[in-house]
Amino acid sequence: MKRLLGFVAALALALPVQAACSAADRLVRAYGISFSGFTQQLPKASRPLEHGVRTDDLVVIRLPNKKGDVPDGFIHSAVIDKQNRHAWIRRKGGFVPVDEWYGPVKLETTDLGGCVVEPYR
């Protein structure tokens, strides 16, 4: 048993630690984003490309559910326009599945350090 605990502790120390994504944390905190939706009102919107934004300026980050994931809850991501410092929030899933867009919201900064960033497709 002691060997197993030692192995688990050594493995945990060897795994890379991912820094927190401050951009995601700020959006989650500002709009109360969780598996159940938003606590702050956000305007419904169309996809970012329909607002004339260039694809090269867009990246996607996942917005974590701080209250935990729920099988029939919403999953959120943010599409960040790095050039203009705007974000669109995409809400998917739910009890009656949806795929909705909200925003754009103005960002103070587009610092994506610690974030898992994907290109917008």
N, C-alpha and C positions, 0 to 999 in steps of 0.2 A: 504494500500500500504506500509506504514511504517513497519507494522508487517511482511509482505512478505519479504521486504528487510532485516529486522532483522533476519528472519528465514534463508534466503539464506546465509547471512554472517556467522551466527552461524554454519550452516551446512558445509560451506567451511572451517571454522577453525577446525571442528571436524574430517574432512577427513584426513587420513594419507597422508603425503607428501612423494612422492618417490624421492629419491636422483637421480641425473643424473648418467647415466652409462658412466663413463669416457672411458672405453674400446671402447664402441660403438662410442662415440663422436670423439675419436682419429682416428678410422678407417674411419668414414664419412668425417672428415676433411682432412685426408691424401690422400684419393682417390677421393674426390669430389662425394661421393655417394648420389644420389637423385633418384626421380621417373623416371628421364630420362636416368639414367645410371651412368657412371663414367667420371670424368674429367681427371683422371690420368690412364694411361695404366696399366692393370693387365693381367697377363698371364692366359689363359684358362686352366682349370685343370679337373681332374676326381675327384670323391668323395674322401673324406679324407681316408676312409677305404682302398681304392685302393693304398694308399701310405704306408700301413703297420702300421697305427696308431691304438692303442688299443682303443676300444669303451669307456672304463672306463676313459680315459684321455680327452674325448671330451664333450663339452657342447655347447649349442646354445644360442645366444643372438640375439634379433631383432635389426636391424639398422634403426633408425627412418629417415623419409624423412623430413629434416629440411625445405624444401620448400613446405611441405604439401603433402597430398596424392592425387593422380589423378586416377580416375577409370580405365584407361587403361595404367597406369604407372607401373614401376617395383617396387617390394617389395624385400628388401634385408635382409638377416640374415647372421650372422657370426658363423661358427663352429670353436670353439677355442680348440686347443690342449694345455691343461694346462701344461703338462709335458715338451714339446719341445718349448713352446711359439710361436706357429704358428697359423695362422687363414686362413680359406678358406671362401670366400664370395660366398653366394648362391643368385642368381638373378632369381626371378620368375615373371611371369605375362607379362605385356606389351600388345601392340596393337595386335601383333601376339604372343600369349603366348609362353614363353620360360621357361626352367628350366636349368640354366647353373651354372657352378662352376668356380671360379677363385682363383688363389693363388698357393701354400701357400705364405703368407706374414709373415715376422718376426715381432713379437710383442716385444716391450721394456719390458712390464710387463703384467702379466695376472691378474691384480687387477680387479675383477668383482664386487666390491662394488657398490651398487646402481643399478645393472643390474638385470633384470628378467632373470634368468638362467634356461634353460630346459635341460634335458639330451638328448644326441644325440641318435636318433633311427635309 
